[in-house]
Amino acid sequence: MSSFKLTKDPIVAAIIKKANDRSNQGLDNYGGTMADADKHLLEWIDDAQEELWDTIVYLEKIKLIVGRLAGHAPKTRK
């Protein structure tokens, strides 16, 4: 009998594992799943905006690191 694999792509498999681990951690931390969460629509929008702002900060940091590694000076914006 062969074992079922969700994907043959090891990168996608790693992403699925991380998503599963994060979901289980959320269950432990908050006592419920996203399906159980009950918020007003505007609260969901606020949560998403906060997550995206964090993402923007992380990407900016990565740009600085990559620029330094490549010997480029960071550009300043007005």
C-alpha positions as a Python dict, from the first residue, in 0.01 Angstrom:
ca = {
    (1, 'M'): (0, 0, 0),
    (2, 'S'): (141, 341, -94),
    (3, 'S'): (121, 642, 135),
    (4, 'F'): (-75, 944, 19),
    (5, 'K'): (127, 1259, -51),
    (6, 'L'): (-42, 1595, -71),
    (7, 'T'): (225, 1719, -311),
    (8, 'K'): (541, 1598, -476),
    (9, 'D'): (696, 1945, -449),
    (10, 'P'): (917, 1963, -137),
    (11, 'I'): (886, 2342, -118),
    (12, 'V'): (506, 2327, -120),
    (13, 'A'): (521, 2041, 134),
    (14, 'A'): (734, 2259, 365),
    (15, 'I'): (484, 2545, 335),
    (16, 'I'): (193, 2312, 414),
    (17, 'K'): (379, 2180, 720),
    (18, 'K'): (448, 2534, 843),
    (19, 'A'): (82, 2629, 794),
    (20, 'N'): (-27, 2320, 987),
    (21, 'D'): (221, 2389, 1268),
    (22, 'R'): (108, 2751, 1289),
    (23, 'S'): (-257, 2645, 1301),
    (24, 'N'): (-186, 2405, 1585),
    (25, 'Q'): (8, 2673, 1772),
    (26, 'G'): (-287, 2910, 1733),
    (27, 'L'): (-518, 2645, 1871),
    (28, 'D'): (-292, 2607, 2175),
    (29, 'N'): (-255, 2984, 2224),
    (30, 'Y'): (-613, 3096, 2158),
    (31, 'G'): (-816, 2783, 2229),
    (32, 'G'): (-989, 2776, 1893),
    (33, 'T'): (-951, 2773, 1518),
    (34, 'M'): (-996, 3053, 1268),
    (35, 'A'): (-1331, 2893, 1184),
    (36, 'D'): (-1432, 2944, 1549),
    (37, 'A'): (-1321, 3309, 1559),
    (38, 'D'): (-1606, 3558, 1568),
    (39, 'K'): (-1513, 3918, 1491),
    (40, 'H'): (-1675, 4211, 1322),
    (41, 'L'): (-1572, 4250, 957),
    (42, 'L'): (-1382, 4572, 1034),
    (43, 'E'): (-1177, 4390, 1299),
    (44, 'W'): (-1072, 4134, 1038),
    (45, 'I'): (-969, 4418, 807),
    (46, 'D'): (-769, 4582, 1087),
    (47, 'D'): (-595, 4250, 1162),
    (48, 'A'): (-505, 4203, 794),
    (49, 'Q'): (-370, 4559, 768),
    (50, 'E'): (-150, 4507, 1073),
    (51, 'E'): (-12, 4183, 927),
    (52, 'L'): (61, 4353, 595),
    (53, 'W'): (237, 4644, 764),
    (54, 'D'): (462, 4394, 940),
    (55, 'T'): (529, 4231, 603),
    (56, 'I'): (628, 4566, 453),
    (57, 'V'): (873, 4626, 739),
    (58, 'Y'): (1025, 4278, 694),
    (59, 'L'): (1063, 4332, 319),
    (60, 'E'): (1230, 4669, 372),
    (61, 'K'): (1477, 4509, 613),
    (62, 'I'): (1551, 4232, 361),
    (63, 'K'): (1614, 4495, 91),
    (64, 'L'): (1867, 4667, 316),
    (65, 'I'): (2047, 4341, 393),
    (66, 'V'): (2057, 4234, 28),
    (67, 'G'): (2174, 4580, -75),
    (68, 'R'): (2459, 4572, 177),
    (69, 'L'): (2560, 4223, 66),
    (70, 'A'): (2565, 4339, -297),
    (71, 'G'): (2760, 4653, -205),
    (72, 'H'): (2477, 4893, -282),
    (73, 'A'): (2407, 5192, -64),
    (74, 'P'): (2044, 5213, 47),
    (75, 'K'): (1838, 5473, -137),
    (76, 'T'): (1656, 5731, 67),
    (77, 'R'): (1309, 5836, -30),
    (78, 'K'): (1154, 6177, 5),
}
